[in-house]
Amino acid sequence: MIDVGSGAYPVIYDWDHDGKQDLFVGNYGTYQRSYYDHFILHSVYYSQIVWYKNVGTAGQPVFQPQDLDFGKLLQHKWIGLYPAFADLNGNGLTDMLAGNAKGNLIFVENKGNGHFEIADTNYQNIKVKAFSAPVLFDLDKDGLPDLIIGQKAGNLTYYHNNGPKNNPHFSLVTDSLGKVNVTDYNLSYDGYSTPCFYRDASGYTRLVVGSEQGKLFYFSNIDGNLQGKFTESDSLGILLDTTGVSFDLGIRTAAAIADINDDGKPEMVDGNFSGGLEFFYASPGKVTGLHTTEENRIKPLTIMPNPVRKRVNFMLPLNEKEVMVSIYSADGREIFSSEVTAAHNLYEIPLKNSHNGIYFIVVLGKKANYAGRFVAVR
């Protein structure tokens, strides 16, 4: 299970240009120590960025930790590092911009061969009030990546890239892009907006914005409307082909959307202030024999431990003896299907023909149907 301390800011980007999407996760901070000052306990956190390299295939991604301190930024004791990627100096190598709690942008120059240099801690004098969350995305479709910044205030600031190519100059257009503000003043005076843009196969631009309140906001009506108001929609589940899923996911959410498994549909990775990640994607397909009526709806099962290695152990909330168990990979392949008998309500299944990744388990019993998911680590 991925856990990056306090706060998780996922970004999907093919860093090594091998055609497979990698996963980067910034964070609010990793706990360092605590101390008392005038009888008040204070905790110290320093932020870092983790690179999870995709070592799977295009159709079945597998993310493994490649660099737990990408860019060697932990030593600088910043808070709230939020990464964005593009070639910013024209040398043909992908550089990194990192937002942080102070609201400015840190330019981390890629020197090649895994070497990085902090070239500027106040990139182009661009600054929001606090907790800058940058995105480099060609918003106006002119072939140049523009800069959009989320922030503690909950709005979005838009800087247009005036070029030239691979040597951008960003100029402020508006600090209220799309009239978006994700602050819920009934809960907090802060919004902590974290934007992520996605462009589908038809060329339409979509926007998902995380927030302090935890809700993921979804916007359309973006193309040709950069001076207007974007349209908020409740159809994020339709975009992801996931129905009946709540996108209120804990405080200070951040999301990344991309076609991770090369199926022509977007997937989403979401993080929140607890430091963990959730993965949303289209259902793997119809499961024969699984019926979800009000009288016989799906119940959760308990998998322990999770992640699993050589075998899957699970318990059911109801006392069942013999059940039908099916296990599916993330791309819908059935890797196990058999009747299984419990020993003291504990079911044990040897895990074969599997690789690292997320799997789904479906159990058909006489009293109810059950479902769960687990992570396999070989």
Secondary structure as GFF3:
##gff-version 3
##sequence-region A 1 378
A	DSSP	beta_strand	9	13	.	.	.	ID=ss1
A	DSSP	beta_strand	22	26	.	.	.	ID=ss2
A	DSSP	beta_strand	30	37	.	.	.	ID=ss3
A	DSSP	beta_strand	40	46	.	.	.	ID=ss4
A	DSSP	beta_strand	49	54	.	.	.	ID=ss5
A	DSSP	beta_strand	63	67	.	.	.	ID=ss6
A	DSSP	three_ten_helix	74	76	.	.	.	ID=ss7
A	DSSP	beta_strand	82	86	.	.	.	ID=ss8
A	DSSP	beta_strand	95	99	.	.	.	ID=ss9
A	DSSP	beta_strand	105	112	.	.	.	ID=ss10
A	DSSP	beta_strand	115	120	.	.	.	ID=ss11
A	DSSP	three_ten_helix	123	125	.	.	.	ID=ss12
A	DSSP	beta_strand	133	137	.	.	.	ID=ss13
A	DSSP	beta_strand	146	150	.	.	.	ID=ss14
A	DSSP	beta_strand	156	161	.	.	.	ID=ss15
A	DSSP	beta_strand	170	174	.	.	.	ID=ss16
A	DSSP	three_ten_helix	177	179	.	.	.	ID=ss17
A	DSSP	beta_strand	194	199	.	.	.	ID=ss18
A	DSSP	beta_strand	205	210	.	.	.	ID=ss19
A	DSSP	beta_strand	217	220	.	.	.	ID=ss20
A	DSSP	beta_strand	231	233	.	.	.	ID=ss21
A	DSSP	alpha_helix	236	239	.	.	.	ID=ss22
A	DSSP	beta_strand	254	258	.	.	.	ID=ss23
A	DSSP	beta_strand	267	271	.	.	.	ID=ss24
A	DSSP	beta_strand	277	280	.	.	.	ID=ss25
A	DSSP	beta_strand	298	300	.	.	.	ID=ss26
A	DSSP	beta_strand	302	303	.	.	.	ID=ss27
A	DSSP	beta_strand	311	315	.	.	.	ID=ss28
A	DSSP	beta_strand	322	329	.	.	.	ID=ss29
A	DSSP	beta_strand	334	341	.	.	.	ID=ss30
A	DSSP	beta_strand	346	350	.	.	.	ID=ss31
A	DSSP	beta_strand	357	364	.	.	.	ID=ss32
A	DSSP	beta_strand	369	376	.	.	.	ID=ss33
###
